[in-house]
Amino acid sequence: MTEDTLQALRRDINEIDSDLLVLLAKRRRISHSVLEYKITNNKPIRDEAREQALLEKLISYGKSLGLDAYYINNVFQLILEDSVLNQQALLQRSLNPDAMSDSYRVAYLGGQGSYSQLACHKYFSRRPGKLIEIGCASFEHITGQVEKGQADFGLLPIENTSSGSINEVFDLLQHAQVSIVGEVTQSIEHCLLALPNVELKDITKIYAHPQPFAQCSRFLQGLGDNIQHETCDSTSSALQQALDNPNSAAIGSAQAGKHIGLEVLKSGLANQAENHSRFIVVARKALQVSTQIPTKTTLIMATKHQVGSLADALMVFKQHNINMTKLESRPVPGNPWEEVFYVDLQANTAEASVQRALEELKEHTQFVRILGCYQSETMKQVEVL
Ligand SMILES: C=C(O[C@@H]1C=C(C(=O)O)C=C[C@H]1O)C(=O)O
């Protein structure tokens, strides 16, 4: 085959890819129109039976064209997710017009290349308007910016699949005057990054935020005791240190390393192959969440000092048929041995049944505070394979 033939084939591929994009954009517009029907008829945004039927039909047709089921499933699950999340985002925007402006300021930990920045870009990608980023040095700084009205939103990591709950953030939420308005999950792919030409054997010091150190503990143990670990305020500052100090490395994402001029010495450092962090998005005022979309409510409560009081409180959720997805206990700062509980519920406080459950919960607790009611971002795929 000649070079000219190759170029001609590549032109054909380019054309097909452009056509695919045009069709995807058209599909998205039609999906937006379907939303109008759901709003008028008060129907849930998601229709899993329709998705299931659609995927089965596509897989069968795709097979006749020589495409395998796994490939078709992967491609269309992504298209469906986009379609559903976009409808949800549009609906939420129409419900909360006051919270929409041409530009919005978001405070997150670190700066260019931090994992928080990746999560911020992912979460706000569906939102029109100009994103103004405010890099912060600590979690308190983030909530402070939101409380003072210097940021419209703050992004805080709350849990990680390798290292568990991020206690500092839970403790901060006890007193911060902010409301949770959203969540986003970001996959975290830790790499060891160093200046070009530095080899693993040359490294004497590794810089990282405490979270990546915890999430990559097994890899770090394997390197032996001769390498010093220095904790940094954020992944961005760890990268800067690796840039400034010879024979050192930092833990961060490959993208962040590339951006700043560091190369990947080793990838896949996390203890768990599937390493994800869930972030919460906070704002000064709570948002209204449509009952047509999957919703989470996060609350904080202190139970009474009586036998069975936690069990009694949790029974309220069971009796009202409310699914609890997380229960976390944290000490009360300044009151040794006192505990507060963080609870995530699959519930929307706009529903009368949820309001009744929360009223009843008060009878079994010393206090209850709703930290937020927000759109659940995790979309469970329908299973066809
Ligand atoms: C577009 C719709 O809404 C959602 C998105 C779908 C899609 O993009 O094909 C299918 C079902 C729904 O979960 C619809 O209900 O038809």
The ligand as a Gaussian input file, in Angstrom:
#p B3LYP/6-31G(d) Opt

LIG

0 1
 C      -34.226000       9.992000      25.967000
 C      -34.837000       9.399000      26.980000
 O      -34.399000       9.514000      28.319000
 C      -33.371000       8.661000      28.860000
 C      -32.333000       8.512000      27.852000
 C      -32.418000       7.537000      26.906000
 C      -31.642000       7.659000      25.625000
 O      -30.809000       8.543000      25.527000
 O      -31.900000       6.854000      24.705000
 C      -33.284000       6.445000      27.133000
 C      -34.042000       6.349000      28.239000
 C      -33.991000       7.338000      29.331000
 O      -33.263000       6.802000      30.421000
 C      -36.062000       8.607000      26.813000
 O      -36.751000       8.348000      27.815000
 O      -36.387000       8.240000      25.675000

